[in-house]
Amino acid sequence: MTAIDWNTVLAGTAVGVLMSALYFAGLAFVMRRALLSANPVTLLTLSAAFRMAVLLAAAWFVVWQAGPWSGLGFAAAFLVTRLFSTTLAKVTAP
């Protein structure tokens, strides 16, 4: 059985929480701007492409530097941050 390296899982989780928080903060910012924009589709498309590219680049960098266990931590952190962000958005929505 392969031993889990908890230090790398924790490192990946920490970076994953930070990057996911930035991802969803960017989404919230662009959504507010898009609602006031004359052409929201272009703004949302460019924002989504940029945010996804940065998030995936960060994930690849974490896995490349620390190994696959850090990637697992990164992915788990993204999912938990997504759950928290969407729940918070539903609670604060008018």
mmCIF file of the C-alpha atoms, coordinates in Angstrom:
data_MODEL
# 
_entry.id   MODEL 
# 
loop_
_atom_site.group_PDB 
_atom_site.id 
_atom_site.type_symbol 
_atom_site.label_atom_id 
_atom_site.label_alt_id 
_atom_site.label_comp_id 
_atom_site.label_asym_id 
_atom_site.label_entity_id 
_atom_site.label_seq_id 
_atom_site.pdbx_PDB_ins_code 
_atom_site.Cartn_x 
_atom_site.Cartn_y 
_atom_site.Cartn_z 
_atom_site.occupancy 
_atom_site.B_iso_or_equiv 
_atom_site.pdbx_formal_charge 
_atom_site.auth_seq_id 
_atom_site.auth_comp_id 
_atom_site.auth_asym_id 
_atom_site.auth_atom_id 
_atom_site.pdbx_PDB_model_num 
ATOM 1  C CA . MET A 1 1  ? 0.000   0.000  0.000   1.00 0.00 ? 1  MET A CA 1 
ATOM 2  C CA . THR A 1 2  ? 1.271   3.474  -0.846  1.00 0.00 ? 2  THR A CA 1 
ATOM 3  C CA . ALA A 1 3  ? 1.808   5.782  2.102   1.00 0.00 ? 3  ALA A CA 1 
ATOM 4  C CA . ILE A 1 4  ? 0.054   9.131  1.958   1.00 0.00 ? 4  ILE A CA 1 
ATOM 5  C CA . ASP A 1 5  ? 2.379   12.104 2.332   1.00 0.00 ? 5  ASP A CA 1 
ATOM 6  C CA . TRP A 1 6  ? 0.181   14.358 4.463   1.00 0.00 ? 6  TRP A CA 1 
ATOM 7  C CA . ASN A 1 7  ? 2.586   17.287 4.246   1.00 0.00 ? 7  ASN A CA 1 
ATOM 8  C CA . THR A 1 8  ? 2.191   17.492 0.480   1.00 0.00 ? 8  THR A CA 1 
ATOM 9  C CA . VAL A 1 9  ? -1.577  17.021 0.755   1.00 0.00 ? 9  VAL A CA 1 
ATOM 10 C CA . LEU A 1 10 ? -1.676  19.921 3.201   1.00 0.00 ? 10 LEU A CA 1 
ATOM 11 C CA . ALA A 1 11 ? 0.524   22.071 0.964   1.00 0.00 ? 11 ALA A CA 1 
ATOM 12 C CA . GLY A 1 12 ? -1.702  21.365 -2.041  1.00 0.00 ? 12 GLY A CA 1 
ATOM 13 C CA . THR A 1 13 ? -4.781  22.115 0.045   1.00 0.00 ? 13 THR A CA 1 
ATOM 14 C CA . ALA A 1 14 ? -3.382  25.461 1.170   1.00 0.00 ? 14 ALA A CA 1 
ATOM 15 C CA . VAL A 1 15 ? -2.538  26.533 -2.373  1.00 0.00 ? 15 VAL A CA 1 
ATOM 16 C CA . GLY A 1 16 ? -5.869  25.153 -3.591  1.00 0.00 ? 16 GLY A CA 1 
ATOM 17 C CA . VAL A 1 17 ? -7.861  27.189 -1.078  1.00 0.00 ? 17 VAL A CA 1 
ATOM 18 C CA . LEU A 1 18 ? -5.978  30.361 -2.006  1.00 0.00 ? 18 LEU A CA 1 
ATOM 19 C CA . MET A 1 19 ? -6.318  29.872 -5.762  1.00 0.00 ? 19 MET A CA 1 
ATOM 20 C CA . SER A 1 20 ? -9.965  28.796 -5.504  1.00 0.00 ? 20 SER A CA 1 
ATOM 21 C CA . ALA A 1 21 ? -10.817 31.823 -3.385  1.00 0.00 ? 21 ALA A CA 1 
ATOM 22 C CA . LEU A 1 22 ? -9.217  34.060 -6.018  1.00 0.00 ? 22 LEU A CA 1 
ATOM 23 C CA . TYR A 1 23 ? -11.084 32.164 -8.752  1.00 0.00 ? 23 TYR A CA 1 
ATOM 24 C CA . PHE A 1 24 ? -14.487 32.693 -7.152  1.00 0.00 ? 24 PHE A CA 1 
ATOM 25 C CA . ALA A 1 25 ? -13.724 36.271 -6.107  1.00 0.00 ? 25 ALA A CA 1 
ATOM 26 C CA . GLY A 1 26 ? -12.889 36.965 -9.752  1.00 0.00 ? 26 GLY A CA 1 
ATOM 27 C CA . LEU A 1 27 ? -16.131 35.306 -10.805 1.00 0.00 ? 27 LEU A CA 1 
ATOM 28 C CA . ALA A 1 28 ? -18.144 37.474 -8.415  1.00 0.00 ? 28 ALA A CA 1 
ATOM 29 C CA . PHE A 1 29 ? -16.369 40.632 -9.599  1.00 0.00 ? 29 PHE A CA 1 
ATOM 30 C CA . VAL A 1 30 ? -16.901 39.862 -13.283 1.00 0.00 ? 30 VAL A CA 1 
ATOM 31 C CA . MET A 1 31 ? -20.537 38.886 -12.743 1.00 0.00 ? 31 MET A CA 1 
ATOM 32 C CA . ARG A 1 32 ? -21.211 42.298 -11.212 1.00 0.00 ? 32 ARG A CA 1 
ATOM 33 C CA . ARG A 1 33 ? -19.460 43.986 -14.132 1.00 0.00 ? 33 ARG A CA 1 
ATOM 34 C CA . ALA A 1 34 ? -21.223 41.805 -16.703 1.00 0.00 ? 34 ALA A CA 1 
ATOM 35 C CA . LEU A 1 35 ? -24.656 42.707 -15.369 1.00 0.00 ? 35 LEU A CA 1 
ATOM 36 C CA . LEU A 1 36 ? -23.875 46.364 -16.090 1.00 0.00 ? 36 LEU A CA 1 
ATOM 37 C CA . SER A 1 37 ? -22.156 45.722 -19.415 1.00 0.00 ? 37 SER A CA 1 
ATOM 38 C CA . ALA A 1 38 ? -23.606 46.156 -22.893 1.00 0.00 ? 38 ALA A CA 1 
ATOM 39 C CA . ASN A 1 39 ? -21.923 42.923 -24.046 1.00 0.00 ? 39 ASN A CA 1 
ATOM 40 C CA . PRO A 1 40 ? -21.777 40.528 -21.081 1.00 0.00 ? 40 PRO A CA 1 
ATOM 41 C CA . VAL A 1 41 ? -21.099 37.362 -23.098 1.00 0.00 ? 41 VAL A CA 1 
ATOM 42 C CA . THR A 1 42 ? -17.684 38.543 -24.268 1.00 0.00 ? 42 THR A CA 1 
ATOM 43 C CA . LEU A 1 43 ? -16.706 39.678 -20.803 1.00 0.00 ? 43 LEU A CA 1 
ATOM 44 C CA . LEU A 1 44 ? -17.834 36.429 -19.177 1.00 0.00 ? 44 LEU A CA 1 
ATOM 45 C CA . THR A 1 45 ? -16.142 34.283 -21.839 1.00 0.00 ? 45 THR A CA 1 
ATOM 46 C CA . LEU A 1 46 ? -12.794 36.041 -21.574 1.00 0.00 ? 46 LEU A CA 1 
ATOM 47 C CA . SER A 1 47 ? -12.958 36.010 -17.790 1.00 0.00 ? 47 SER A CA 1 
ATOM 48 C CA . ALA A 1 48 ? -13.807 32.314 -17.647 1.00 0.00 ? 48 ALA A CA 1 
ATOM 49 C CA . ALA A 1 49 ? -10.967 31.407 -20.019 1.00 0.00 ? 49 ALA A CA 1 
ATOM 50 C CA . PHE A 1 50 ? -8.463  33.465 -18.039 1.00 0.00 ? 50 PHE A CA 1 
ATOM 51 C CA . ARG A 1 51 ? -9.596  32.196 -14.627 1.00 0.00 ? 51 ARG A CA 1 
ATOM 52 C CA . MET A 1 52 ? -9.584  28.565 -15.758 1.00 0.00 ? 52 MET A CA 1 
ATOM 53 C CA . ALA A 1 53 ? -6.143  28.894 -17.337 1.00 0.00 ? 53 ALA A CA 1 
ATOM 54 C CA . VAL A 1 54 ? -4.668  30.417 -14.172 1.00 0.00 ? 54 VAL A CA 1 
ATOM 55 C CA . LEU A 1 55 ? -6.318  27.806 -11.931 1.00 0.00 ? 55 LEU A CA 1 
ATOM 56 C CA . LEU A 1 56 ? -5.127  24.908 -14.087 1.00 0.00 ? 56 LEU A CA 1 
ATOM 57 C CA . ALA A 1 57 ? -1.626  26.365 -14.359 1.00 0.00 ? 57 ALA A CA 1 
ATOM 58 C CA . ALA A 1 58 ? -1.464  26.637 -10.581 1.00 0.00 ? 58 ALA A CA 1 
ATOM 59 C CA . ALA A 1 59 ? -2.697  23.050 -10.205 1.00 0.00 ? 59 ALA A CA 1 
ATOM 60 C CA . TRP A 1 60 ? -0.113  21.742 -12.666 1.00 0.00 ? 60 TRP A CA 1 
ATOM 61 C CA . PHE A 1 61 ? 2.622   23.711 -10.916 1.00 0.00 ? 61 PHE A CA 1 
ATOM 62 C CA . VAL A 1 62 ? 1.640   22.302 -7.518  1.00 0.00 ? 62 VAL A CA 1 
ATOM 63 C CA . VAL A 1 63 ? 1.597   18.741 -8.845  1.00 0.00 ? 63 VAL A CA 1 
ATOM 64 C CA . TRP A 1 64 ? 4.889   19.262 -10.669 1.00 0.00 ? 64 TRP A CA 1 
ATOM 65 C CA . GLN A 1 65 ? 6.582   20.652 -7.549  1.00 0.00 ? 65 GLN A CA 1 
ATOM 66 C CA . ALA A 1 66 ? 5.127   18.458 -4.812  1.00 0.00 ? 66 ALA A CA 1 
ATOM 67 C CA . GLY A 1 67 ? 3.690   15.369 -6.486  1.00 0.00 ? 67 GLY A CA 1 
ATOM 68 C CA . PRO A 1 68 ? 0.277   13.783 -6.992  1.00 0.00 ? 68 PRO A CA 1 
ATOM 69 C CA . TRP A 1 69 ? -0.793  13.900 -3.347  1.00 0.00 ? 69 TRP A CA 1 
ATOM 70 C CA . SER A 1 70 ? -0.640  17.690 -3.469  1.00 0.00 ? 70 SER A CA 1 
ATOM 71 C CA . GLY A 1 71 ? -2.856  17.573 -6.541  1.00 0.00 ? 71 GLY A CA 1 
ATOM 72 C CA . LEU A 1 72 ? -5.410  15.620 -4.556  1.00 0.00 ? 72 LEU A CA 1 
ATOM 73 C CA . GLY A 1 73 ? -5.312  18.274 -1.837  1.00 0.00 ? 73 GLY A CA 1 
ATOM 74 C CA . PHE A 1 74 ? -5.637  21.036 -4.430  1.00 0.00 ? 74 PHE A CA 1 
ATOM 75 C CA . ALA A 1 75 ? -8.666  19.394 -6.043  1.00 0.00 ? 75 ALA A CA 1 
ATOM 76 C CA . ALA A 1 76 ? -10.353 18.726 -2.695  1.00 0.00 ? 76 ALA A CA 1 
ATOM 77 C CA . ALA A 1 77 ? -9.748  22.334 -1.654  1.00 0.00 ? 77 ALA A CA 1 
ATOM 78 C CA . PHE A 1 78 ? -11.327 23.566 -4.887  1.00 0.00 ? 78 PHE A CA 1 
ATOM 79 C CA . LEU A 1 79 ? -14.441 21.466 -4.319  1.00 0.00 ? 79 LEU A CA 1 
ATOM 80 C CA . VAL A 1 80 ? -14.829 22.570 -0.694  1.00 0.00 ? 80 VAL A CA 1 
ATOM 81 C CA . THR A 1 81 ? -14.234 26.219 -1.612  1.00 0.00 ? 81 THR A CA 1 
ATOM 82 C CA . ARG A 1 82 ? -16.779 25.890 -4.427  1.00 0.00 ? 82 ARG A CA 1 
ATOM 83 C CA . LEU A 1 83 ? -19.345 24.472 -2.020  1.00 0.00 ? 83 LEU A CA 1 
ATOM 84 C CA . PHE A 1 84 ? -18.679 27.288 0.460   1.00 0.00 ? 84 PHE A CA 1 
ATOM 85 C CA . SER A 1 85 ? -18.817 29.979 -2.251  1.00 0.00 ? 85 SER A CA 1 
ATOM 86 C CA . THR A 1 86 ? -22.056 28.778 -3.815  1.00 0.00 ? 86 THR A CA 1 
ATOM 87 C CA . THR A 1 87 ? -23.702 28.377 -0.417  1.00 0.00 ? 87 THR A CA 1 
ATOM 88 C CA . LEU A 1 88 ? -22.601 31.878 0.565   1.00 0.00 ? 88 LEU A CA 1 
ATOM 89 C CA . ALA A 1 89 ? -23.904 33.251 -2.741  1.00 0.00 ? 89 ALA A CA 1 
ATOM 90 C CA . LYS A 1 90 ? -27.323 31.652 -2.160  1.00 0.00 ? 90 LYS A CA 1 
ATOM 91 C CA . VAL A 1 91 ? -27.543 32.972 1.386   1.00 0.00 ? 91 VAL A CA 1 
ATOM 92 C CA . THR A 1 92 ? -26.571 36.532 0.483   1.00 0.00 ? 92 THR A CA 1 
ATOM 93 C CA . ALA A 1 93 ? -28.655 36.742 -2.716  1.00 0.00 ? 93 ALA A CA 1 
ATOM 94 C CA . PRO A 1 94 ? -31.645 39.111 -2.461  1.00 0.00 ? 94 PRO A CA 1 
# 
